[in-house]
Amino acid sequence: MTTTDTTTTAAISSLTIRRIETVPIRVPLGRVYRGSFYEMTHRSTIVTRVFTDEGIVGEAYAGDEDAGLLEIDAIIHQEIAPRLIGADAMAIERCWELSRETTFNILRDRRLGLVAQACVDSALWDAIGKALGQPLHKLWGGYRDTVPVICIGGYYDGTQTIAEEVAELQQRGVAGMKFKVGGRDPKADALRFREARAAGGPDFVLAADANQGWSREEAIAFARLVEGADLRWFEEPCHWHNDRRAMADVRSIGGVPVCAGQSEFSAAGCRDLMVDRAIDVCNFDASWSGGPTEWRRVAAMSLSFDVAMGHHEEPQVAAHLLASISNGTYVECFHPDRDPIWWNLIANRPPLVDGQIRLPTGPGLGWELDEEYLERYRLPSP
């Protein structure tokens, strides 16, 4: 090893965290988007920047918590940053453990602490990738450098017919669609789903997402009504209060692949879904549940259970995570009107080719943020 090599290695052997900055943004949507039992009017996120003594800055955005946006931002500054200043970002497991304490407050919505932790964990990983000169999908496993993309759609009260919506998505180049159901009775939603299948054709990936909208019996009825329509998976089909047992029945009686995991707070929760044979696909959300560090633990477990991995939304991190493993499925995005942040904040977002997104080759996450867009929608940080 030359002297230059030794110096370079020493320079990246540690990353001392100097300070953490955030930019919360809130973008209004063009209309109200309604699922089974919820509605969305804004898209929100927090851009987190971790500055190090070595000059490397980790940068990432995570989460979509509109009502709790500024509370999450405050948790980052008041609870996580004091624990991490002076710590070595390379000791990612230790940093994750230190920031985990923000989730221990039993009188606060636990999701707020989890998203705050995910914001910082994502930015730390970006810094590590930059320090090592590697894109994160390679650092995490490097299984592939492209991943298919599907778009979440089929919202109720839309301005297009189902056929028009599917046609537009195909023109945008996505590989398929995750279609909203669960807000009407199974028969009505089965007709809507079949309409989407007819419009998309046999090569268009089509999943259904009930957002926990139905009872066990209703979910099984829907599964039977769409038999032969090439349902890729049936996501969160049943009400939350007994969903593991109910989803296991939907799998065995309804005979369809089931997807869940986005509503779990931890790797342990996803483990129980797998142990109880409730799922075929786990769409754990790194941005809702403590960051990429925790998601990768779930992905490691999934191989032992022959469960495929997805990721709930958040294409900016999901693309890297899903590309890094052998059992990854699809990156999920929204229509530009539903998620203007992904389509406008990422300045170097590549075009889709044959339904696939190609991962950045730059180190870390590799995304370049549009600073003008960021400034336009930023909120004052506490």
Buried (B, 14 or more C-beta within 10 A) or exposed (E): EEEEEEEEEEEBEBBBBBEBBBBBBBBEBEBEBBBBEEEBEBBBBBBBBBBBEBEBBBBBBBBBBBEBBBBBBBBBBEBBBEBBEEBBBBBBEEBBEBBBEBBEEEEBBBBBBBBBBBBBBBBBBBBBBBBBEBBBBBBBBBBBBBBBBBBBBBBBEBEEEBEEBBBBBBEBBBBBBBBBBBBBEBEEBBEBBBBBBEBBEEEBBBBBBBBBBBBBBBBBBBBBBBEEBEBBBBBBBBBEEEBBEBBBBBBEBBEBBBBBBBBBBBBEBBBEBBEEBBBBBBBBBBBBBBBBBBBBBBBEBBEEBEBBBBBBBBBBBBBBBBBBBEBBBBBBBBBBEBBBBBBBBBEEBEEBEEBBBBBBEBBBBBBBBBEEBBEEBBBEBE
